[in-house]
Each structure stands twice: as structure tokens, then as C-alpha cells.
Amino acid sequence: MADRLNLFIQDGEDLQVVSAHLQDAVARIGDVTYLPGERRFVLMFNRFRWEQVNDRGSAKPSDKKFERVRTGLHFDDVRSAKLQGISRTNDDAVLELLSLKFEEAEAPSGALLLTFAGGGAIRLDVDCLEGQMRDISDPWPAAGLPQHALDEAGE
């Protein structure tokens, strides 16, 4: 069994760590759920295991391939969830996560912004920053290292 990550989110630094681990994770629209009665927002991803990649963009010597793993992410104390540029009409449509950011309002409340490739975003209004990311499966081979298209400025 491979090492499984289990990370708690209670502040901005925790969120940055989780955001780095979830960069390029993919989720089906059907695996994104807001539970208003529980004040919880839940996503299931196929996460690229960036921790298995060295600083030159290749697999570490002990690894023979790139890997993905099934990962759950949830946030608690969610007052509302708003989608922008994301349609709920096709449960099999795929979202690719770019980043997670928290904008504090009146401490400790604020807005959590999940940004996806293609311009989609989810905004969660939360009473406080509280969540968890946890790997729930063993890894499987990935097709390769995720690639990002350059923007018009070449960045």
C-alpha cells in the first residue's frame, strides 16, 4: 500500500499545502456536492501525485511512473456555494483544479475560491476555514506529467 495523504485545513498555510497537492486534480461534475443541511461541501478527485515528482519534472528514481490516486476533499461551516462558468447539466463533464484560495472577510469568516482550467470557479462562503483532504485509494499509473498551456504572455 502506498503512502496516503491525510491533510487537515485550518488556516491559509494549510490551504496552500493542500492546493499544491491538488493542482491538476480532476473531478467529474457528479462528484461535486453541496450539503446545505450539513453545511458541508464535498469533492472527489483523481489527484496527480506531485509528491512523487522531482524538481526536474520526472519521476523520482525509486518510482518508475507517474501516478494518480482517488482523493476526497471537504469543507465544513459552508454557508453557500456558487458556481461560475460551470454547468451542472452533465455529471460526466470533467473539471481540472488549478488552485484553492481563501479571502478573509470578517475573521474568521471569508470566501474560499476553487479555480478550474477553462475559467470555471466555485465560491464557498464559510464561517471559518476548516476542511480535510484525504487519499482513499491506492495509486494507479498516470498517462504522464500534467501539461499547462501557456497564456498569451507566454507564462
N, C-alpha and C positions, 0 to 999 in steps of 0.2 A: 504494500500500500504506500503510495506517495505521500509526502507531507501535504497536509491540507491546511489552508489558511483559515483562521477564525479571528477576525478583527472587529473590535468594538469602536464605535464612533461617538465621541462625547465632546469634541472640540474641533476647531479648524485644522489643527495639525493632524489629528486622526483622519479627518476627511481628506486631506491631501494625500496621505498614505494610501487610503482606500481608492481614491481617484486614480493614482498611478497604477495600482494593481488592476483596476477595471478598464483602463484605457484599451480601446479596441474590442471590448467585450460586446457580444451580440445577443440580442433578445428578440423573441417574437412578440408582436403586439399582444397576443393572447397570454403572454407570461408577465404582463404588467397589470397590477391590480391595486386599486384603492379601496380600502375597507373603512368607510367613514364611521361606522358604528364602533369600530375598534381603534379609530384614529391612527391607522397603520397603512403605509404604502409599501408594496412588495414587488420585487422584480426578480426574475430568474434569468441568468445569463449563461452563455458559453464563454468563459473567460480565457483569454490568452495568458499563459503563464510567463509573464515578463520576468519573474524572478529566476527563470531558467535560462535567461539570455545574458551573454556577457556584454561588455561595453563596446564591442566591435560589431554587434548585431548578429552574432552567430550563437549556436547552442554552446553551452559550457562543455568543456572536454568530457565530463562524465556523462553527458547526455548526447544521444545520437540523433535526436529530432526535436522539433518544436512541439509544444503540447497545449491543449485546451482542457478545461475542467468545468463541470457544471457548478455554478455558484449562485447562492441566494443572497439578496440584499434587501434589508427592510429599514424603514424609518418609522419611529414612533412619535406620538404627540403631534400628528399631522392634522391641521385644521381644514385645509383644502388642497386640491390638486388640480392644476390647469395644464392642458396640452396646447402646444403651439406648433403648427406645421406637422402634426401627427394625426392621422386618421385612424379611428377605431373600427373601420368597416371591414378590414381584412386581418383576422387573427394571425395569419401566417406571414404577414409583412415583417421585415426584419429591421431593427434599429441597431445602429452601431454607436456605442457610447464613446464620446470624446473626453468629457470631463464632468466633475462634480464641483460645485462652488457654493459657498454659504455667504449670504449677505445679511449681516446682523441688523435688526431694526432696534426695537427697544429690548435690550438684553434681558433674558437670553433668547428671546424670540427672533424670528427672521425668515428669510426665504432661502430655500435650497434649490439650486438650479442644476438640472441634469441636461447637458448639451449633447446632441447626437449629430452624426455626419448627415449632410444633406439639409441642415438648417432646422431640424426639429428640436424641440425642447420641452421639458416638463418642469413646472414650477410648483414646489411644495411650500405652503405656508405652515410653519411649525412653531410650537410654543418654545421648543428648545432643540438643540442639535443632539439627537440620540438615535443610534442605529447600530446595525451589525452587518458584516459581510462574512459569509461562511461557505467554503467549498464543501460540496455534498457528494461528490463522486470521485472516482479515480480518474486520472488524466487519460486522454487518448491523443493520438498523433494529430497535429495540425498540418494544414496544407503548406504552410510556410510562415514567414515573418510578415505581420500586417504591414501594408504599404499605405502611405498617405500621399494624395495628390497635392502638388504644390499650388498655392493660390497665385493670383496674378502677379503679386510682388515677388514670387519665387521663394516664398517661405513655407 
